[in-house]
């Protein structure tokens, strides 16, 4: 499975961004996808994840502000982010899980700053 993340950029506090993760390859083997982020000097952390059945889980920091979704016709996962804060600044990575392997995309940088 190959994952291509995009949509990052510079946004002011309170602004919005939508990240995309295009998946290709053995997509049928994937049963869980998610977004993770890594801020400078910190460990990578879960932001949100979604099962093949559509069940979602969010980190406390993302609840109420971020929405994870998938478009199966486009083999794409999204992360809609609103009310962004400076502490959301990080490299955001998309992740896909199959029973045998864990896949990572290359990351997209989100910078929240005035």
Secondary structure per residue as TSV (DSSP state, phi and psi in degrees):
chain	resnum	aa	ss	phi	psi
A	1	X	-	360.0	131.7
A	2	X	E	-111.9	139.0
A	3	X	E	-125.3	132.0
A	4	X	E	-125.4	107.6
A	5	X	E	-90.4	146.5
A	6	X	E	-154.7	170.8
A	7	X	-	106.5	-6.3
A	8	X	-	-70.1	169.7
A	9	X	E	166.2	-168.7
A	10	X	E	-97.3	129.7
A	11	X	E	-140.5	148.5
A	12	X	-	-78.5	154.9
A	13	X	T	-53.9	136.7
A	14	X	T	90.3	-8.8
A	15	X	-	-83.0	-176.0
A	16	X	-	-130.6	154.3
A	17	X	E	-148.5	152.2
A	18	X	E	-123.4	120.8
A	19	X	E	-92.5	147.1
A	20	X	E	-124.8	148.9
A	21	X	E	-136.0	107.3
A	22	X	E	-89.2	128.0
A	23	X	E	-109.1	145.2
A	24	X	E	-146.4	165.7
A	25	X	S	97.5	-142.8
A	26	X	S	-79.7	63.8
A	27	X	G	-66.2	-30.4
A	28	X	G	-62.2	-20.4
A	29	X	G	-82.2	-11.9
A	30	X	E	-82.1	130.0
A	31	X	E	-119.0	-4.2
A	32	X	E	-153.2	135.1
A	33	X	E	-130.8	155.0
A	34	X	E	-160.3	169.0
A	35	X	E	-114.1	134.4
A	36	X	E	-124.4	162.4
A	37	X	E	-142.2	154.8
A	38	X	E	-137.6	114.2
A	39	X	-	-87.0	157.9
A	40	X	T	-55.2	127.8
A	41	X	T	77.8	5.6
A	42	X	S	-121.9	165.2
A	43	X	-	-79.2	155.1
A	44	X	-	-65.8	137.5
A	45	X	E	-133.8	153.7
A	46	X	E	-70.8	137.0
A	47	X	E	-103.9	-52.0
A	48	X	E	-162.5	154.4
A	49	X	E	-143.6	157.1
A	50	X	E	-142.5	135.2
A	51	X	E	-85.4	169.1
A	52	X	T	-60.2	-30.4
A	53	X	T	-81.5	-5.5
A	54	X	-	98.9	1.7
A	55	X	-	-72.9	137.5
A	56	X	E	-120.0	152.3
A	57	X	E	-137.5	137.2
A	58	X	E	-126.0	145.3
A	59	X	-	-66.6	152.6
A	60	X	T	-55.7	-36.5
A	61	X	T	-67.8	-18.4
A	62	X	T	-101.2	-18.5
A	63	X	T	-59.6	130.8
A	64	X	T	84.7	-11.9
A	65	X	T	-121.4	-30.4
A	66	X	E	-113.0	147.0
A	67	X	E	-133.8	123.6
A	68	X	E	-97.8	141.2
A	69	X	E	-155.0	166.8
A	70	X	E	-133.6	150.6
A	71	X	E	-119.3	99.3
A	72	X	T	-64.2	-31.5
A	73	X	T	-65.6	-29.2
A	74	X	T	-103.4	1.0
A	75	X	T	51.3	45.3
A	76	X	E	-132.0	140.1
A	77	X	E	-111.2	146.3
A	78	X	E	-125.2	156.4
A	79	X	E	-134.1	105.9
A	80	X	E	-86.9	123.5
A	81	X	E	-120.8	128.5
A	82	X	-	-124.8	168.4
A	83	X	S	47.2	50.3
A	84	X	-	-67.3	145.5
A	85	X	-	-120.3	161.9
A	86	X	G	-58.6	-33.5
A	87	X	G	-72.4	-5.3
A	88	X	G	-83.4	-6.3
A	89	X	-	-61.8	124.0
A	90	X	E	-178.0	169.3
A	91	X	E	-88.8	127.2
A	92	X	E	-102.4	130.1
A	93	X	E	-117.2	139.4
A	94	X	E	-96.7	149.5
A	95	X	E	-135.4	143.8
A	96	X	E	-133.7	138.3
A	97	X	E	-119.5	129.2
A	98	X	E	-117.4	170.7
A	99	X	S	-57.6	-25.0
A	100	X	S	-110.0	-20.8
A	101	X	-	-143.9	160.8
A	102	X	E	-120.5	129.2
A	103	X	E	-118.3	145.4
A	104	X	E	-127.1	143.3
A	105	X	-	-85.6	-178.9
A	106	X	-	-85.3	-11.2
A	107	X	-	93.4	147.0
A	108	X	E	-136.0	134.1
A	109	X	E	-85.5	128.8
A	110	X	E	-114.2	123.0
A	111	X	E	-120.3	120.6
A	112	X	E	-108.3	109.7
A	113	X	-	-159.6	148.6
A	114	X	-	-93.4	360.0
